[in-house]
Amino acid sequence: MPHNASKLAIVRTLAIPIDPKFYNSQELGLGRALLRHGVSTDVYVASDKKELTETIIEEESGSNLRLMECPFRPLPFVSQAWMPKVAQRLGENDYDLIHVNESNEIESWRIARLAQRRAIPLLLYQGMYQPIPGRVQSTFQAMFDRLLLPSLRRNTTLCFGKTQRAAQFLKARGFESPGVLPVGLDPAPLSTESSTHWRAKLEIPENQIMVLYVGVLEERRNPALIVELATRNPEFAFVIAGTGPQFDSIQQKVRERRLNNLHLLGQITQDSLPDLYRCSDLSLLPSTYEIYGMTVLESMYFGVPVLASRTAGPESIIDHQENGWLIDCMSVDKWHDTLARITSSQAFLAEIGEKAEYKINNELTWHAIAGYYTELINSTKRI
């Protein structure tokens, strides 16, 4: 490791095991970009493995990116993880900064206490921008805020929201001077070439506008709205890639309405996804709650403009009517009218798409953000 190198720990506190090859991991993407700045990063994630395991993901000039897969216990009712071996391993390494996610996580509070005892600066990175609904969650949140939140605030050195809304949420929770640190895209895993020629496979002519949705088919993403748009716009080809709790109901609607212009792909392989973006003209994200929206970054990276609902993530990425479009409601009529207006031609969509691609490549890749993050690490060394 270079003499002036830094060492970072990122603890992903979600109770969801991660695939080491999962191209969309924000933590691994940031760690990979930081290698160029001489920063070694250990990414701690929940795992089904019985013992903590270390895997070197990448190395560069003496610095390395390691995935630390940690046994965990899911906490009932609140979708959080208890990761008993993380604290011990954090204490055994000489980290310059520890990075945790979310201000309502028990692990964030516990790790912040450890960081304070060992005089290690702690960075809190917030995505959530409104309380989680539900009686159980509300009760838990009230207890957490009363008993643990004051300690977490005291032991936090730096705090950032992924969006302006998330930063405002932190401020409302009593954190001082929260900043905004956007999520970046890691282009490397998206550079794959596959032999899947999607338009030919789905029998979509080259001159037909192809509208794409990528993501989980769940209530907050409103996949039924896409069905309605496909029903009203038979001249377009709609493609849905993904699965989820509403997949069967959407599939049933497609059958009942005989929507030959709506293609349900289910879960597709990661290496075939880039080609799906490349052949699309427009991407949709009709979500009622979106912390960030990695599919927005991915679509724009490939020059595919996005029509999205105005939630925290899309509104922080898309410049309305310049490199994409934002809608303030879930009215089918409003989405239909907007879709008709912006799809005047494939050439117009391509022009907006070029501006979208420019923004992502110049502002919202992890490589573009990593320099600023490195400055944050260095600044905490002088605190």
C-alpha positions in Angstrom: 0.0 0.0 0.0 1.4 3.5 -0.8 2.8 5.4 2.1 0.1 8.1 1.9 -2.7 5.6 1.2 -6.0 5.5 3.2 -8.1 2.6 4.4 -11.9 2.7 4.4 -14.5 0.4 5.8 -18.1 0.5 4.3 -20.7 -1.4 6.3 -23.8 -2.3 4.3 -26.3 -2.8 7.1 -29.2 -4.2 5.1 -30.3 -7.7 6.1 -30.0 -8.8 2.4 -27.1 -11.0 1.3 -25.2 -9.6 -1.7 -23.8 -11.4 -4.7 -20.1 -10.5 -5.1 -20.7 -10.2 -8.8 -23.7 -8.0 -8.5 -22.9 -5.2 -10.9 -25.2 -2.7 -9.2 -23.6 -2.7 -5.8 -23.1 1.0 -4.8 -20.5 0.0 -2.2 -18.4 -2.1 -4.5 -18.6 0.6 -7.2 -17.4 3.3 -4.9 -14.6 1.1 -3.6 -13.5 0.2 -7.1 -13.2 3.9 -8.0 -11.3 4.8 -4.9 -8.5 2.4 -5.8 -7.2 5.0 -8.3 -6.8 7.4 -5.4 -4.8 5.0 -3.3 -7.7 4.0 -1.0 -8.1 0.4 0.1 -11.7 -0.4 0.9 -13.3 -3.2 2.8 -17.0 -3.6 2.1 -18.9 -5.5 4.9 -22.2 -7.1 3.8 -24.6 -9.5 5.3 -24.1 -13.1 4.2 -25.7 -16.6 4.6 -22.2 -18.0 5.3 -21.5 -19.2 8.8 -18.1 -17.5 9.1 -16.8 -14.1 8.0 -15.0 -14.6 4.7 -12.8 -12.2 2.8 -12.5 -12.0 -1.0 -10.2 -9.6 -2.8 -12.3 -8.1 -5.6 -9.7 -6.0 -7.2 -6.2 -4.7 -6.6 -4.3 -1.6 -8.0 -0.9 -0.1 -7.1 -0.8 -1.7 -3.6 -4.4 -0.9 -2.7 -7.2 -3.4 -2.7 -10.9 -3.8 -2.6 -12.2 -6.6 -0.4 -15.6 -8.0 0.1 -16.2 -9.0 3.7 -19.2 -11.4 3.9 -20.5 -11.5 7.4 -22.9 -13.9 9.2 -26.0 -12.0 10.4 -29.2 -12.5 12.3 -32.3 -10.8 10.9 -34.1 -8.7 13.4 -37.8 -9.6 13.3 -40.4 -7.2 11.9 -38.0 -4.3 11.1 -35.9 -5.8 8.2 -32.6 -5.0 9.8 -29.5 -7.1 10.4 -27.5 -7.9 13.5 -23.9 -8.6 12.4 -22.1 -9.7 15.5 -18.7 -10.3 14.0 -18.4 -6.9 12.2 -17.4 -4.9 15.3 -14.5 -7.3 16.1 -13.1 -7.1 12.6 -13.5 -3.3 12.4 -11.5 -3.1 15.7 -8.7 -5.3 14.3 -8.1 -3.0 11.3 -6.5 0.4 11.2 -9.2 2.3 9.3 -9.0 6.0 8.5 -12.8 6.2 8.1 -15.9 4.0 8.7 -18.9 4.5 6.4 -22.4 3.3 7.5 -25.8 3.7 5.8 -29.0 5.1 7.3 -29.8 6.9 10.5 -32.4 4.4 11.7 -30.3 1.2 11.7 -29.2 -0.5 14.9 -25.9 -1.5 13.3 -25.2 2.1 12.4 -25.7 3.1 16.0 -23.6 0.2 17.3 -20.7 0.8 14.8 -20.8 4.5 15.5 -20.2 3.7 19.2 -17.2 1.5 18.3 -15.8 4.2 16.0 -16.0 6.8 18.8 -14.3 4.5 21.3 -11.4 3.9 18.8 -11.3 7.5 17.7 -12.1 6.6 14.1 -14.1 9.2 12.1 -17.6 7.9 11.0 -19.5 9.0 7.8 -23.2 8.4 7.7 -24.7 8.1 4.3 -28.5 8.5 4.1 -30.8 7.3 1.3 -34.2 7.1 3.1 -36.0 10.4 2.9 -39.3 9.7 4.7 -40.3 7.5 7.6 -41.0 3.9 6.8 -44.8 3.4 6.9 -46.6 0.8 9.1 -47.5 0.5 12.7 -44.6 -1.8 13.7 -42.0 0.3 11.9 -43.4 3.5 13.4 -43.2 2.1 16.9 -39.6 0.9 16.3 -38.6 4.2 14.9 -40.0 6.1 17.9 -38.1 3.9 20.3 -34.9 4.2 18.2 -35.2 8.0 18.0 -35.7 8.3 21.8 -33.0 5.8 22.9 -30.3 5.5 20.3 -30.5 8.5 17.9 -28.9 11.0 20.2 -25.8 8.8 20.6 -25.7 8.2 16.8 -25.7 11.9 16.2 -22.9 12.6 18.7 -20.7 9.9 17.2 -21.2 10.9 13.6 -18.3 12.9 12.1 -19.7 13.6 8.6 -23.2 13.0 7.3 -24.5 13.1 3.7 -27.7 12.4 1.9 -27.8 10.6 -1.4 -30.2 13.3 -2.5 -31.3 16.8 -1.3 -34.5 15.2 0.2 -32.4 12.7 2.2 -30.1 15.5 3.5 -33.2 17.4 4.6 -34.4 14.3 6.3 -31.1 14.1 8.2 -31.4 17.7 9.2 -34.9 17.1 10.5 -33.5 14.3 12.6 -31.1 16.7 14.3 -27.9 16.1 12.3 -25.8 19.2 11.8 -25.0 20.5 8.3 -25.7 17.4 6.3 -24.3 17.6 2.7 -25.3 15.8 -0.5 -23.1 13.1 -2.0 -24.8 11.6 -5.1 -24.7 7.9 -5.9 -22.4 7.1 -8.9 -22.5 4.5 -11.6 -19.7 1.9 -12.1 -19.4 1.6 -15.9 -17.0 -1.4 -15.9 -19.6 -4.2 -15.3 -21.9 -2.5 -18.0 -19.3 -2.8 -20.8 -20.2 -6.4 -21.6 -21.2 -7.4 -25.2 -23.6 -10.2 -25.7 -25.1 -12.0 -28.7 -28.7 -11.2 -27.6 -30.2 -9.1 -30.4 -33.3 -8.1 -28.5 -35.2 -6.4 -31.3 -34.8 -9.4 -33.5 -35.6 -11.8 -30.7 -38.8 -9.9 -29.7 -39.7 -9.1 -33.4 -39.6 -5.4 -32.8 -38.8 -3.4 -36.0 -35.9 -0.9 -35.9 -38.2 2.0 -36.7 -40.7 1.1 -33.9 -40.2 3.1 -30.6 -39.2 0.7 -27.9 -40.1 1.7 -24.3 -38.2 -0.1 -21.5 -38.8 -0.8 -17.8 -36.1 -2.6 -15.7 -36.7 -3.4 -12.1 -38.8 -5.2 -9.5 -42.5 -5.6 -10.3 -43.9 -4.3 -7.0 -46.6 -2.0 -5.9 -44.5 1.1 -5.4 -43.1 0.8 -8.9 -46.6 0.8 -10.5 -46.1 -1.8 -13.2 -49.9 -1.7 -13.8 -49.5 1.8 -15.2 -47.1 0.5 -17.9 -49.9 -2.0 -18.9 -52.3 0.9 -19.3 -49.8 2.8 -21.4 -49.2 -0.3 -23.6 -53.0 -0.6 -24.0 -53.3 3.0 -25.1 -50.2 3.0 -27.3 -50.3 0.0 -29.6 -47.9 1.7 -32.0 -45.0 1.4 -29.4 -43.3 -1.7 -28.1 -43.1 -2.0 -24.3 -40.5 -4.2 -22.7 -40.4 -5.2 -19.0 -37.3 -6.8 -17.6 -37.6 -8.1 -14.0 -39.8 -10.1 -11.7 -41.4 -9.6 -8.4 -44.7 -10.0 -6.4 -46.8 -8.4 -9.2 -45.3 -10.4 -12.1 -48.2 -12.9 -12.2 -50.9 -10.3 -12.1 -49.2 -8.2 -14.9 -48.8 -11.4 -17.0 -52.5 -12.1 -16.5 -53.4 -8.6 -17.7 -51.2 -9.0 -20.8 -53.0 -12.2 -21.7 -56.5 -10.8 -21.0 -55.9 -7.8 -23.1 -53.9 -9.6 -25.8 -51.2 -7.0 -25.6 -48.8 -8.2 -28.4 -46.8 -4.9 -27.9 -45.9 -5.6 -24.3 -43.1 -8.1 -23.7 -42.5 -9.6 -20.3 -38.9 -10.9 -20.1 -38.8 -11.9 -16.5 -35.4 -11.9 -14.9 -32.6 -11.6 -17.5 -28.9 -12.3 -17.2 -26.7 -9.4 -16.2 -24.5 -9.6 -19.3 -27.6 -9.3 -21.6 -28.9 -6.2 -19.9 -26.5 -3.7 -21.6 -27.7 -4.7 -25.1 -31.3 -4.3 -23.9 -30.5 -0.7 -23.0 -28.6 -0.1 -26.3 -31.6 -1.0 -28.4 -34.2 1.0 -26.4 -35.5 4.5 -27.2 -37.0 5.5 -23.8 -37.0 4.2 -20.2 -39.8 4.4 -17.7 -39.8 4.6 -13.9 -43.3 5.3 -12.5 -42.3 4.8 -8.8 -44.0 6.4 -5.8 -40.8 6.1 -3.7 -37.3 6.0 -5.1 -34.3 6.5 -2.9 -32.0 6.9 -5.9 -32.8 4.8 -9.0 -29.9 2.9 -10.4 -31.9 2.1 -13.6 -32.1 5.8 -14.2 -28.3 6.1 -14.1 -27.9 3.0 -16.3 -30.4 4.1 -18.9 -28.9 7.5 -19.2 -25.4 6.1 -19.4 -26.5 4.2 -22.5 -28.1 7.3 -24.0 -31.6 6.2 -23.2 -33.6 9.2 -21.8 -35.9 8.5 -18.9 -39.5 9.4 -18.1 -39.8 9.1 -14.3 -42.0 10.2 -11.5 -40.7 13.1 -9.4 -39.3 11.1 -6.5 -36.0 11.9 -4.6 -33.7 9.9 -6.8 -34.9 10.7 -10.4 -35.3 14.4 -9.6 -31.7 14.6 -8.4 -30.4 12.9 -11.6 -32.7 14.2 -14.4 -32.8 17.8 -15.6 -36.4 18.1 -16.6 -36.9 18.5 -20.4 -33.1 18.7 -20.9 -31.9 15.2 -20.5 -35.2 13.5 -19.5 -38.6 14.1 -18.0 -40.3 14.2 -14.6 -44.0 13.7 -13.8 -45.6 14.8 -10.6 -48.4 12.3 -10.4 -49.5 8.8 -11.3 -52.4 9.8 -13.5 -52.5 7.5 -16.5 -53.8 10.4 -18.6 -50.8 12.6 -17.7 -48.3 9.8 -18.4 -50.1 9.0 -21.7 -50.1 12.7 -22.8 -46.5 13.1 -21.9 -45.5 10.0 -23.7 -47.3 11.1 -26.8 -45.5 14.5 -26.6 -42.0 13.3 -26.2 -42.1 10.4 -28.6 -42.5 12.6 -31.7 -39.6 10.8 -33.3 -36.7 8.5 -32.5 -34.3 11.2 -33.6 -35.7 13.6 -30.9 -35.3 10.8 -28.3 -31.8 10.2 -29.4 -30.9 13.9 -29.1 -32.2 14.0 -25.5 -30.4 10.7 -24.9 -27.1 12.2 -25.9 -27.5 14.9 -23.3 -28.4 12.2 -20.7 -25.3 10.2 -21.6 -23.1 13.2 -21.3 -24.4 14.0 -17.8 -23.8 10.6 -16.4 -20.3 10.2 -17.9 -19.2 13.6 -16.7 -20.9 13.9 -13.3 -22.4 10.7 -12.0 -19.9 7.9 -12.3 -18.1 6.7 -9.2 -14.9 7.8 -10.8 -16.2 11.3 -11.1 -17.2 11.3 -7.4 -14.3 9.4 -5.9 -12.0 12.4 -5.9 -14.3 14.3 -3.7 -14.8 11.3 -1.4 -11.0 11.0 -1.0 -10.9 14.6 0.1 -13.5 13.8 2.7 -11.3 10.9 4.0 -8.3 13.2 4.1 -10.3 16.0 5.9 -11.3 13.7 8.7 -7.6 12.9 9.3 -7.1 16.5 10.4 -10.2 16.7 12.7 
